[in-house]
Amino acid sequence: MKDTDSKTSPRCPACGAETYRRHCKYVCPAHGVVMDCADAFW
Ligand SMILES: [Zn+2]
């Protein structure tokens, strides 16, 4: 599995919290999905 690279996940633009990757989306623990991988490829 490639779930160990979570340290490279981007920050939430709203609160700066570290997001986590879920399938093809980046999810903020406070705001939910903040980014879609189709949106921006970090
Ligand atoms: Zn947030």
mmCIF file of the protein (N, C-alpha, C, O) and its ligand, coordinates in Angstrom:
data_MODEL
# 
_entry.id   MODEL 
# 
loop_
_entity.id 
_entity.type 
_entity.pdbx_number_of_molecules 
1 polymer     1 
2 non-polymer 1 
# 
_entity_poly.entity_id                      1 
_entity_poly.type                           'polypeptide(L)' 
_entity_poly.nstd_linkage                   no 
_entity_poly.nstd_monomer                   no 
_entity_poly.pdbx_seq_one_letter_code       MKDTDSKTSPRCPACGAETYRRHCKYVCPAHGVVMDCADAFW 
_entity_poly.pdbx_seq_one_letter_code_can   MKDTDSKTSPRCPACGAETYRRHCKYVCPAHGVVMDCADAFW 
_entity_poly.pdbx_strand_id                 A 
# 
loop_
_entity_poly_seq.entity_id 
_entity_poly_seq.num 
_entity_poly_seq.mon_id 
_entity_poly_seq.hetero 
1 1  MET n 
1 2  LYS n 
1 3  ASP n 
1 4  THR n 
1 5  ASP n 
1 6  SER n 
1 7  LYS n 
1 8  THR n 
1 9  SER n 
1 10 PRO n 
1 11 ARG n 
1 12 CYS n 
1 13 PRO n 
1 14 ALA n 
1 15 CYS n 
1 16 GLY n 
1 17 ALA n 
1 18 GLU n 
1 19 THR n 
1 20 TYR n 
1 21 ARG n 
1 22 ARG n 
1 23 HIS n 
1 24 CYS n 
1 25 LYS n 
1 26 TYR n 
1 27 VAL n 
1 28 CYS n 
1 29 PRO n 
1 30 ALA n 
1 31 HIS n 
1 32 GLY n 
1 33 VAL n 
1 34 VAL n 
1 35 MET n 
1 36 ASP n 
1 37 CYS n 
1 38 ALA n 
1 39 ASP n 
1 40 ALA n 
1 41 PHE n 
1 42 TRP n 
# 
loop_
_struct_asym.id 
_struct_asym.entity_id 
A 1 
B 2 
# 
loop_
_chem_comp.id 
_chem_comp.type 
_chem_comp.mon_nstd_flag 
ALA 'L-peptide linking' y 
ARG 'L-peptide linking' y 
ASP 'L-peptide linking' y 
CYS 'L-peptide linking' y 
GLU 'L-peptide linking' y 
GLY 'peptide linking'   y 
HIS 'L-peptide linking' y 
LYS 'L-peptide linking' y 
MET 'L-peptide linking' y 
PHE 'L-peptide linking' y 
PRO 'L-peptide linking' y 
SER 'L-peptide linking' y 
THR 'L-peptide linking' y 
TRP 'L-peptide linking' y 
TYR 'L-peptide linking' y 
VAL 'L-peptide linking' y 
ZN  non-polymer         . 
# 
_pdbx_entity_nonpoly.entity_id   2 
_pdbx_entity_nonpoly.name        ? 
_pdbx_entity_nonpoly.comp_id     ZN 
# 
_pdbx_nonpoly_scheme.asym_id         B 
_pdbx_nonpoly_scheme.entity_id       2 
_pdbx_nonpoly_scheme.mon_id          ZN 
_pdbx_nonpoly_scheme.ndb_seq_num     1 
_pdbx_nonpoly_scheme.pdb_seq_num     101 
_pdbx_nonpoly_scheme.auth_seq_num    101 
_pdbx_nonpoly_scheme.pdb_mon_id      ZN 
_pdbx_nonpoly_scheme.auth_mon_id     ZN 
_pdbx_nonpoly_scheme.pdb_strand_id   A 
_pdbx_nonpoly_scheme.pdb_ins_code    . 
# 
loop_
_atom_site.group_PDB 
_atom_site.id 
_atom_site.type_symbol 
_atom_site.label_atom_id 
_atom_site.label_alt_id 
_atom_site.label_comp_id 
_atom_site.label_asym_id 
_atom_site.label_entity_id 
_atom_site.label_seq_id 
_atom_site.pdbx_PDB_ins_code 
_atom_site.Cartn_x 
_atom_site.Cartn_y 
_atom_site.Cartn_z 
_atom_site.occupancy 
_atom_site.B_iso_or_equiv 
_atom_site.pdbx_formal_charge 
_atom_site.auth_seq_id 
_atom_site.auth_comp_id 
_atom_site.auth_asym_id 
_atom_site.auth_atom_id 
_atom_site.pdbx_PDB_model_num 
ATOM   1   N  N  . MET A 1 1  ? 0.838   -1.203 0.000   1.00 0.00 ? 1   MET A N  1 
ATOM   2   C  CA . MET A 1 1  ? 0.000   0.000  0.000   1.00 0.00 ? 1   MET A CA 1 
ATOM   3   C  C  . MET A 1 1  ? 0.870   1.249  0.000   1.00 0.00 ? 1   MET A C  1 
ATOM   4   O  O  . MET A 1 1  ? 2.008   1.235  0.469   1.00 0.00 ? 1   MET A O  1 
ATOM   5   N  N  . LYS A 1 2  ? 0.326   2.298  -0.521  1.00 0.00 ? 2   LYS A N  1 
ATOM   6   C  CA . LYS A 1 2  ? 1.085   3.548  -0.612  1.00 0.00 ? 2   LYS A CA 1 
ATOM   7   C  C  . LYS A 1 2  ? 0.521   4.586  0.361   1.00 0.00 ? 2   LYS A C  1 
ATOM   8   O  O  . LYS A 1 2  ? 0.639   5.786  0.114   1.00 0.00 ? 2   LYS A O  1 
ATOM   9   N  N  . ASP A 1 3  ? -0.073  4.153  1.430   1.00 0.00 ? 3   ASP A N  1 
ATOM   10  C  CA . ASP A 1 3  ? -0.683  5.075  2.372   1.00 0.00 ? 3   ASP A CA 1 
ATOM   11  C  C  . ASP A 1 3  ? 0.331   5.688  3.337   1.00 0.00 ? 3   ASP A C  1 
ATOM   12  O  O  . ASP A 1 3  ? -0.030  6.468  4.219   1.00 0.00 ? 3   ASP A O  1 
ATOM   13  N  N  . THR A 1 4  ? 1.567   5.336  3.165   1.00 0.00 ? 4   THR A N  1 
ATOM   14  C  CA . THR A 1 4  ? 2.583   5.820  4.090   1.00 0.00 ? 4   THR A CA 1 
ATOM   15  C  C  . THR A 1 4  ? 3.118   7.189  3.694   1.00 0.00 ? 4   THR A C  1 
ATOM   16  O  O  . THR A 1 4  ? 3.902   7.785  4.432   1.00 0.00 ? 4   THR A O  1 
ATOM   17  N  N  . ASP A 1 5  ? 2.705   7.684  2.552   1.00 0.00 ? 5   ASP A N  1 
ATOM   18  C  CA . ASP A 1 5  ? 3.220   8.977  2.112   1.00 0.00 ? 5   ASP A CA 1 
ATOM   19  C  C  . ASP A 1 5  ? 2.270   10.107 2.474   1.00 0.00 ? 5   ASP A C  1 
ATOM   20  O  O  . ASP A 1 5  ? 2.218   11.122 1.779   1.00 0.00 ? 5   ASP A O  1 
ATOM   21  N  N  . SER A 1 6  ? 1.523   9.942  3.548   1.00 0.00 ? 6   SER A N  1 
ATOM   22  C  CA . SER A 1 6  ? 0.557   10.957 3.948   1.00 0.00 ? 6   SER A CA 1 
ATOM   23  C  C  . SER A 1 6  ? 1.247   12.250 4.372   1.00 0.00 ? 6   SER A C  1 
ATOM   24  O  O  . SER A 1 6  ? 0.617   13.306 4.435   1.00 0.00 ? 6   SER A O  1 
ATOM   25  N  N  . LYS A 1 7  ? 2.539   12.161 4.660   1.00 0.00 ? 7   LYS A N  1 
ATOM   26  C  CA . LYS A 1 7  ? 3.259   13.363 5.084   1.00 0.00 ? 7   LYS A CA 1 
ATOM   27  C  C  . LYS A 1 7  ? 3.392   14.371 3.948   1.00 0.00 ? 7   LYS A C  1 
ATOM   28  O  O  . LYS A 1 7  ? 3.720   15.538 4.164   1.00 0.00 ? 7   LYS A O  1 
ATOM   29  N  N  . THR A 1 8  ? 3.132   13.897 2.744   1.00 0.00 ? 8   THR A N  1 
ATOM   30  C  CA . THR A 1 8  ? 3.225   14.786 1.595   1.00 0.00 ? 8   THR A CA 1 
ATOM   31  C  C  . THR A 1 8  ? 1.871   15.389 1.231   1.00 0.00 ? 8   THR A C  1 
ATOM   32  O  O  . THR A 1 8  ? 1.743   16.090 0.227   1.00 0.00 ? 8   THR A O  1 
ATOM   33  N  N  . SER A 1 9  ? 0.870   15.111 2.050   1.00 0.00 ? 9   SER A N  1 
ATOM   34  C  CA . SER A 1 9  ? -0.448  15.624 1.727   1.00 0.00 ? 9   SER A CA 1 
ATOM   35  C  C  . SER A 1 9  ? -0.487  17.142 1.903   1.00 0.00 ? 9   SER A C  1 
ATOM   36  O  O  . SER A 1 9  ? 0.166   17.685 2.795   1.00 0.00 ? 9   SER A O  1 
ATOM   37  N  N  . PRO A 1 10 ? -1.241  17.811 1.066   1.00 0.00 ? 10  PRO A N  1 
ATOM   38  C  CA . PRO A 1 10 ? -1.321  19.275 1.135   1.00 0.00 ? 10  PRO A CA 1 
ATOM   39  C  C  . PRO A 1 10 ? -2.129  19.743 2.336   1.00 0.00 ? 10  PRO A C  1 
ATOM   40  O  O  . PRO A 1 10 ? -2.828  18.957 2.976   1.00 0.00 ? 10  PRO A O  1 
ATOM   41  N  N  . ARG A 1 11 ? -2.024  21.010 2.626   1.00 0.00 ? 11  ARG A N  1 
ATOM   42  C  CA . ARG A 1 11 ? -2.766  21.593 3.741   1.00 0.00 ? 11  ARG A CA 1 
ATOM   43  C  C  . ARG A 1 11 ? -4.123  22.082 3.269   1.00 0.00 ? 11  ARG A C  1 
ATOM   44  O  O  . ARG A 1 11 ? -4.319  22.408 2.098   1.00 0.00 ? 11  ARG A O  1 
ATOM   45  N  N  . CYS A 1 12 ? -5.046  22.122 4.203   1.00 0.00 ? 12  CYS A N  1 
ATOM   46  C  CA . CYS A 1 12 ? -6.349  22.688 3.901   1.00 0.00 ? 12  CYS A CA 1 
ATOM   47  C  C  . CYS A 1 12 ? -6.194  24.190 3.686   1.00 0.00 ? 12  CYS A C  1 
ATOM   48  O  O  . CYS A 1 12 ? -5.624  24.870 4.539   1.00 0.00 ? 12  CYS A O  1 
ATOM   49  N  N  . PRO A 1 13 ? -6.684  24.722 2.576   1.00 0.00 ? 13  PRO A N  1 
ATOM   50  C  CA . PRO A 1 13 ? -6.549  26.154 2.309   1.00 0.00 ? 13  PRO A CA 1 
ATOM   51  C  C  . PRO A 1 13 ? -7.354  27.007 3.285   1.00 0.00 ? 13  PRO A C  1 
ATOM   52  O  O  . PRO A 1 13 ? -7.096  28.202 3.424   1.00 0.00 ? 13  PRO A O  1 
ATOM   53  N  N  . ALA A 1 14 ? -8.308  26.408 3.947   1.00 0.00 ? 14  ALA A N  1 
ATOM   54  C  CA . ALA A 1 14 ? -9.179  27.166 4.842   1.00 0.00 ? 14  ALA A CA 1 
ATOM   55  C  C  . ALA A 1 14 ? -8.615  27.248 6.257   1.00 0.00 ? 14  ALA A C  1 
ATOM   56  O  O  . ALA A 1 14 ? -8.626  28.317 6.868   1.00 0.00 ? 14  ALA A O  1 
ATOM   57  N  N  . CYS A 1 15 ? -8.123  26.129 6.780   1.00 0.00 ? 15  CYS A N  1 
ATOM   58  C  CA . CYS A 1 15 ? -7.692  26.127 8.176   1.00 0.00 ? 15  CYS A CA 1 
ATOM   59  C  C  . CYS A 1 15 ? -6.243  25.684 8.335   1.00 0.00 ? 15  CYS A C  1 
ATOM   60  O  O  . CYS A 1 15 ? -5.701  25.747 9.438   1.00 0.00 ? 15  CYS A O  1 
ATOM   61  N  N  . GLY A 1 16 ? -5.622  25.249 7.280   1.00 0.00 ? 16  GLY A N  1 
ATOM   62  C  CA . GLY A 1 16 ? -4.214  24.885 7.354   1.00 0.00 ? 16  GLY A CA 1 
ATOM   63  C  C  . GLY A 1 16 ? -3.969  23.514 7.956   1.00 0.00 ? 16  GLY A C  1 
ATOM   64  O  O  . GLY A 1 16 ? -2.822  23.118 8.164   1.00 0.00 ? 16  GLY A O  1 
ATOM   65  N  N  . ALA A 1 17 ? -5.027  22.801 8.232   1.00 0.00 ? 17  ALA A N  1 
ATOM   66  C  CA . ALA A 1 17 ? -4.860  21.459 8.768   1.00 0.00 ? 17  ALA A CA 1 
ATOM   67  C  C  . ALA A 1 17 ? -4.338  20.523 7.685   1.00 0.00 ? 17  ALA A C  1 
ATOM   68  O  O  . ALA A 1 17 ? -4.558  20.733 6.492   1.00 0.00 ? 17  ALA A O  1 
ATOM   69  N  N  . GLU A 1 18 ? -3.664  19.516 8.123   1.00 0.00 ? 18  GLU A N  1 
ATOM   70  C  CA . GLU A 1 18 ? -3.146  18.563 7.160   1.00 0.00 ? 18  GLU A CA 1 
ATOM   71  C  C  . GLU A 1 18 ? -4.282  17.702 6.642   1.00 0.00 ? 18  GLU A C  1 
ATOM   72  O  O  . GLU A 1 18 ? -5.028  17.099 7.413   1.00 0.00 ? 18  GLU A O  1 
ATOM   73  N  N  . THR A 1 19 ? -4.400  17.655 5.339   1.00 0.00 ? 19  THR A N  1 
ATOM   74  C  CA . THR A 1 19 ? -5.450  16.843 4.750   1.00 0.00 ? 19  THR A CA 1 
ATOM   75  C  C  . THR A 1 19 ? -4.954  15.418 4.578   1.00 0.00 ? 19  THR A C  1 
ATOM   76  O  O  . THR A 1 19 ? -3.754  15.149 4.627   1.00 0.00 ? 19  THR A O  1 
ATOM   77  N  N  . TYR A 1 20 ? -5.868  14.542 4.381   1.00 0.00 ? 20  TYR A N  1 
ATOM   78  C  CA . TYR A 1 20 ? -5.481  13.176 4.058   1.00 0.00 ? 20  TYR A CA 1 
ATOM   79  C  C  . TYR A 1 20 ? -6.127  12.755 2.761   1.00 0.00 ? 20  TYR A C  1 
ATOM   80  O  O  . TYR A 1 20 ? -7.217  13.200 2.401   1.00 0.00 ? 20  TYR A O  1 
ATOM   81  N  N  . ARG A 1 21 ? -5.430  11.897 2.085   1.00 0.00 ? 21  ARG A N  1 
ATOM   82  C  CA . ARG A 1 21 ? -5.873  11.482 0.768   1.00 0.00 ? 21  ARG A CA 1 
ATOM   83  C  C  . ARG A 1 21 ? -6.898  10.367 0.901   1.00 0.00 ? 21  ARG A C  1 
ATOM   84  O  O  . ARG A 1 21 ? -6.672  9.372  1.590   1.00 0.00 ? 21  ARG A O  1 
ATOM   85  N  N  . ARG A 1 22 ? -7.976  10.544 0.259   1.00 0.00 ? 22  ARG A N  1 
ATOM   86  C  CA . ARG A 1 22 ? -8.985  9.504  0.259   1.00 0.00 ? 22  ARG A CA 1 
ATOM   87  C  C  . ARG A 1 22 ? -9.389  9.263  -1.187  1.00 0.00 ? 22  ARG A C  1 
ATOM   88  O  O  . ARG A 1 22 ? -10.037 10.092 -1.827  1.00 0.00 ? 22  ARG A O  1 
ATOM   89  N  N  . HIS A 1 23 ? -8.989  8.112  -1.670  1.00 0.00 ? 23  HIS A N  1 
ATOM   90  C  CA . HIS A 1 23 ? -9.210  7.792  -3.074  1.00 0.00 ? 23  HIS A CA 1 
ATOM   91  C  C  . HIS A 1 23 ? -8.628  8.919  -3.927  1.00 0.00 ? 23  HIS A C  1 
ATOM   92  O  O  . HIS A 1 23 ? -7.409  9.047  -4.031  1.00 0.00 ? 23  HIS A O  1 
ATOM   93  N  N  . CYS A 1 24 ? -9.466  9.715  -4.520  1.00 0.00 ? 24  CYS A N  1 
ATOM   94  C  CA . CYS A 1 24 ? -8.965  10.746 -5.426  1.00 0.00 ? 24  CYS A CA 1 
ATOM   95  C  C  . CYS A 1 24 ? -9.249  12.133 -4.871  1.00 0.00 ? 24  CYS A C  1 
ATOM   96  O  O  . CYS A 1 24 ? -9.322  13.109 -5.617  1.00 0.00 ? 24  CYS A O  1 
ATOM   97  N  N  . LYS A 1 25 ? -9.408  12.211 -3.550  1.00 0.00 ? 25  LYS A N  1 
ATOM   98  C  CA . LYS A 1 25 ? -9.728  13.506 -2.963  1.00 0.00 ? 25  LYS A CA 1 
ATOM   99  C  C  . LYS A 1 25 ? -8.854  13.766 -1.759  1.00 0.00 ? 25  LYS A C  1 
ATOM   100 O  O  . LYS A 1 25 ? -8.335  12.839 -1.138  1.00 0.00 ? 25  LYS A O  1 
ATOM   101 N  N  . TYR A 1 26 ? -8.695  15.051 -1.431  1.00 0.00 ? 26  TYR A N  1 
ATOM   102 C  CA . TYR A 1 26 ? -8.005  15.429 -0.214  1.00 0.00 ? 26  TYR A CA 1 
ATOM   103 C  C  . TYR A 1 26 ? -9.039  15.900 0.792   1.00 0.00 ? 26  TYR A C  1 
ATOM   104 O  O  . TYR A 1 26 ? -9.838  16.795 0.515   1.00 0.00 ? 26  TYR A O  1 
ATOM   105 N  N  . VAL A 1 27 ? -9.010  15.289 1.951   1.00 0.00 ? 27  VAL A N  1 
ATOM   106 C  CA . VAL A 1 27 ? -10.045 15.547 2.936   1.00 0.00 ? 27  VAL A CA 1 
ATOM   107 C  C  . VAL A 1 27 ? -9.459  16.221 4.169   1.00 0.00 ? 27  VAL A C  1 
ATOM   108 O  O  . VAL A 1 27 ? -8.515  15.719 4.778   1.00 0.00 ? 27  VAL A O  1 
ATOM   109 N  N  . CYS A 1 28 ? -10.035 17.368 4.527   1.00 0.00 ? 28  CYS A N  1 
ATOM   110 C  CA . CYS A 1 28 ? -9.676  18.038 5.766   1.00 0.00 ? 28  CYS A CA 1 
ATOM   111 C  C  . CYS A 1 28 ? -10.545 17.456 6.875   1.00 0.00 ? 28  CYS A C  1 
ATOM   112 O  O  . CYS A 1 28 ? -11.744 17.261 6.676   1.00 0.00 ? 28  CYS A O  1 
ATOM   113 N  N  . PRO A 1 29 ? -9.963  17.176 8.034   1.00 0.00 ? 29  PRO A N  1 
ATOM   114 C  CA . PRO A 1 29 ? -10.749 16.623 9.141   1.00 0.00 ? 29  PRO A CA 1 
ATOM   115 C  C  . PRO A 1 29 ? -11.837 17.566 9.606   1.00 0.00 ? 29  PRO A C  1 
ATOM   116 O  O  . PRO A 1 29 ? -12.809 17.132 10.225  1.00 0.00 ? 29  PRO A O  1 
ATOM   117 N  N  . ALA A 1 30 ? -11.693 18.854 9.318   1.00 0.00 ? 30  ALA A N  1 
ATOM   118 C  CA . ALA A 1 30 ? -12.675 19.837 9.764   1.00 0.00 ? 30  ALA A CA 1 
ATOM   119 C  C  . ALA A 1 30 ? -13.643 20.242 8.663   1.00 0.00 ? 30  ALA A C  1 
ATOM   120 O  O  . ALA A 1 30 ? -14.813 20.521 8.927   1.00 0.00 ? 30  ALA A O  1 
ATOM   121 N  N  . HIS A 1 31 ? -13.156 20.272 7.432   1.00 0.00 ? 31  HIS A N  1 
ATOM   122 C  CA . HIS A 1 31 ? -13.972 20.801 6.352   1.00 0.00 ? 31  HIS A CA 1 
ATOM   123 C  C  . HIS A 1 31 ? -14.432 19.742 5.365   1.00 0.00 ? 31  HIS A C  1 
ATOM   124 O  O  . HIS A 1 31 ? -15.221 20.028 4.463   1.00 0.00 ? 31  HIS A O  1 
ATOM   125 N  N  . GLY A 1 32 ? -13.956 18.550 5.527   1.00 0.00 ? 32  GLY A N  1 
ATOM   126 C  CA . GLY A 1 32 ? -14.325 17.526 4.565   1.00 0.00 ? 32  GLY A CA 1 
ATOM   127 C  C  . GLY A 1 32 ? -13.458 17.636 3.326   1.00 0.00 ? 32  GLY A C  1 
ATOM   128 O  O  . GLY A 1 32 ? -12.304 18.056 3.400   1.00 0.00 ? 32  GLY A O  1 
ATOM   129 N  N  . VAL A 1 33 ? -14.006 17.265 2.213   1.00 0.00 ? 33  VAL A N  1 
ATOM   130 C  CA . VAL A 1 33 ? -13.231 17.279 0.972   1.00 0.00 ? 33  VAL A CA 1 
ATOM   131 C  C  . VAL A 1 33 ? -12.919 18.710 0.571   1.00 0.00 ? 33  VAL A C  1 
ATOM   132 O  O  . VAL A 1 33 ? -13.826 19.514 0.349   1.00 0.00 ? 33  VAL A O  1 
ATOM   133 N  N  . VAL A 1 34 ? -11.644 19.023 0.479   1.00 0.00 ? 34  VAL A N  1 
ATOM   134 C  CA . VAL A 1 34 ? -11.238 20.377 0.105   1.00 0.00 ? 34  VAL A CA 1 
ATOM   135 C  C  . VAL A 1 34 ? -10.668 20.416 -1.302  1.00 0.00 ? 34  VAL A C  1 
ATOM   136 O  O  . VAL A 1 34 ? -10.548 21.479 -1.911  1.00 0.00 ? 34  VAL A O  1 
ATOM   137 N  N  . MET A 1 35 ? -10.322 19.254 -1.802  1.00 0.00 ? 35  MET A N  1 
ATOM   138 C  CA . MET A 1 35 ? -9.667  19.253 -3.112  1.00 0.00 ? 35  MET A CA 1 
ATOM   139 C  C  . MET A 1 35 ? -9.891  17.924 -3.796  1.00 0.00 ? 35  MET A C  1 
ATOM   140 O  O  . MET A 1 35 ? -9.960  16.866 -3.171  1.00 0.00 ? 35  MET A O  1 
ATOM   141 N  N  . ASP A 1 36 ? -10.001 18.024 -5.093  1.00 0.00 ? 36  ASP A N  1 
ATOM   142 C  CA . ASP A 1 36 ? -10.138 16.821 -5.877  1.00 0.00 ? 36  ASP A CA 1 
ATOM   143 C  C  . ASP A 1 36 ? -8.884  16.647 -6.699  1.00 0.00 ? 36  ASP A C  1 
ATOM   144 O  O  . ASP A 1 36 ? -8.307  17.630 -7.166  1.00 0.00 ? 36  ASP A O  1 
ATOM   145 N  N  . CYS A 1 37 ? -8.459  15.433 -6.881  1.00 0.00 ? 37  CYS A N  1 
ATOM   146 C  CA . CYS A 1 37 ? -7.219  15.221 -7.612  1.00 0.00 ? 37  CYS A CA 1 
ATOM   147 C  C  . CYS A 1 37 ? -7.383  15.621 -9.076  1.00 0.00 ? 37  CYS A C  1 
ATOM   148 O  O  . CYS A 1 37 ? -6.398  15.862 -9.774  1.00 0.00 ? 37  CYS A O  1 
ATOM   149 N  N  . ALA A 1 38 ? -8.603  15.688 -9.528  1.00 0.00 ? 38  ALA A N  1 
ATOM   150 C  CA . ALA A 1 38 ? -8.841  16.169 -10.874 1.00 0.00 ? 38  ALA A CA 1 
ATOM   151 C  C  . ALA A 1 38 ? -8.715  17.683 -10.915 1.00 0.00 ? 38  ALA A C  1 
ATOM   152 O  O  . ALA A 1 38 ? -8.554  18.276 -11.982 1.00 0.00 ? 38  ALA A O  1 
ATOM   153 N  N  . ASP A 1 39 ? -8.790  18.295 -9.758  1.00 0.00 ? 39  ASP A N  1 
ATOM   154 C  CA . ASP A 1 39 ? -8.714  19.749 -9.629  1.00 0.00 ? 39  ASP A CA 1 
ATOM   155 C  C  . ASP A 1 39 ? -7.275  20.222 -9.708  1.00 0.00 ? 39  ASP A C  1 
ATOM   156 O  O  . ASP A 1 39 ? -6.911  21.039 -10.554 1.00 0.00 ? 39  ASP A O  1 
ATOM   157 N  N  . ALA A 1 40 ? -6.471  19.688 -8.807  1.00 0.00 ? 40  ALA A N  1 
ATOM   158 C  CA . ALA A 1 40 ? -5.068  20.098 -8.749  1.00 0.00 ? 40  ALA A CA 1 
ATOM   159 C  C  . ALA A 1 40 ? -4.218  18.885 -8.416  1.00 0.00 ? 40  ALA A C  1 
ATOM   160 O  O  . ALA A 1 40 ? -4.495  18.148 -7.470  1.00 0.00 ? 40  ALA A O  1 
ATOM   161 N  N  . PHE A 1 41 ? -3.205  18.702 -9.195  1.00 0.00 ? 41  PHE A N  1 
ATOM   162 C  CA . PHE A 1 41 ? -2.327  17.569 -8.938  1.00 0.00 ? 41  PHE A CA 1 
ATOM   163 C  C  . PHE A 1 41 ? -1.064  18.040 -8.243  1.00 0.00 ? 41  PHE A C  1 
ATOM   164 O  O  . PHE A 1 41 ? -0.139  18.529 -8.892  1.00 0.00 ? 41  PHE A O  1 
ATOM   165 N  N  . TRP A 1 42 ? -1.021  17.899 -6.945  1.00 0.00 ? 42  TRP A N  1 
ATOM   166 C  CA . TRP A 1 42 ? 0.085   18.371 -6.136  1.00 0.00 ? 42  TRP A CA 1 
ATOM   167 C  C  . TRP A 1 42 ? 1.201   17.356 -6.195  1.00 0.00 ? 42  TRP A C  1 
ATOM   168 O  O  . TRP A 1 42 ? 2.247   17.552 -5.576  1.00 0.00 ? 42  TRP A O  1 
HETATM 169 ZN ZN . ZN  B 2 .  ? -9.902  22.739 6.925   1.00 0.00 2 101 ZN  A ZN 1 
# 
